Amino acid sequence: MLTCAQQVLAEQGFAQFTMDEVAARIGASKATVYRRWSSRTELLAAAISSLEWNTAAPDTGCCART
């Protein structure tokens, strides 16, 4: 469910994110989603917090002055 929620968020953005769309993507009813997360905000928080941040910071060179 969280993967689907992340996909909906990435594709449609925060303002257009709905429980209906997440439920449709997982092939379940909206009630099924609400049994796990009581609100849109809770689902968004769970989806965002479960993202894997594995992108390394870019090497911008040395910042030391000589």
C-alpha positions in Angstrom: 0.0 0.0 0.0 2.8 2.4 0.8 4.4 1.9 -2.5 1.2 2.7 -4.3 0.7 5.8 -2.1 4.3 6.9 -3.0 3.5 6.4 -6.7 0.3 8.4 -6.4 2.1 11.2 -4.6 4.9 11.3 -7.2 2.5 11.3 -10.1 -0.3 13.6 -8.8 1.4 15.7 -6.1 0.3 16.5 -2.6 -2.8 18.5 -3.5 -4.3 15.8 -5.7 -3.4 12.8 -3.5 -6.5 10.9 -2.5 -7.4 7.8 -0.5 -9.7 6.9 -3.4 -6.8 6.8 -5.9 -4.6 4.7 -3.5 -7.4 2.3 -3.0 -8.0 2.0 -6.7 -4.3 1.3 -7.3 -4.2 -1.5 -4.8 -7.5 -3.0 -5.9 -9.2 -2.5 -2.6 -12.0 -0.4 -1.1 -11.3 2.9 0.5 -12.5 1.4 3.8 -9.5 -1.1 3.6 -7.1 1.9 3.4 -8.9 3.7 6.3 -8.6 0.6 8.5 -4.8 1.0 8.4 -4.5 4.8 8.2 -7.3 6.9 9.8 -6.6 9.9 7.6 -5.0 11.1 4.4 -2.4 12.9 6.5 -1.4 9.7 8.3 -1.1 7.8 5.0 1.0 10.6 3.5 3.2 10.7 6.5 3.8 7.0 6.4 4.4 7.0 2.7 7.0 9.8 2.9 8.7 8.4 6.0 9.1 5.1 4.3 10.9 6.5 1.3 14.5 5.3 0.8 16.9 8.2 0.6 19.9 6.5 -1.0 21.1 9.3 -3.2 24.5 10.5 -2.3 25.2 14.2 -2.1 27.0 15.4 -5.2 30.7 16.0 -5.0 31.1 19.7 -5.5 34.8 19.7 -4.8 36.8 21.1 -2.0 35.6 24.1 -0.2 38.8 24.8 1.7 40.5 28.1 0.8 44.2 28.1 0.1 
